C-alpha cells in the first residue's frame, strides 16, 4: 500500500468508512491515512461479483413482481368465473 495525496476531511464520516472500521479498524485507519490497496485484480473481482449479484437480485425482484401480478389476475378471473356461474 502506498500513501495517496488525497485525504478526506476528518469531519465528514461516510457510511463506507463506518463499514470499513467495523470490518477492520486497521483498514479504516490506513485508508484515513491515505494508503491505497495495490491488489487491484482482487478489488475488481469483488466489484464484478457485487455487480453480478445486484443484477440477480434485480431479476428476482422483477420475477416477484410479475408473480404477484399474475396471482392477482388469477384471483380476479376466479372471482369473475364465480360471479358468472352463480345464479
Secondary structure, DSSP 8 states (H G I E B T S, - for coil): -EE-S----TT---HHHHHHHHH-HHHHHHHHTTEE---HHHHHHHHHHHHHHHHHHHHHHHHHHHHHHHHHHHHHHHHHHHHHH--
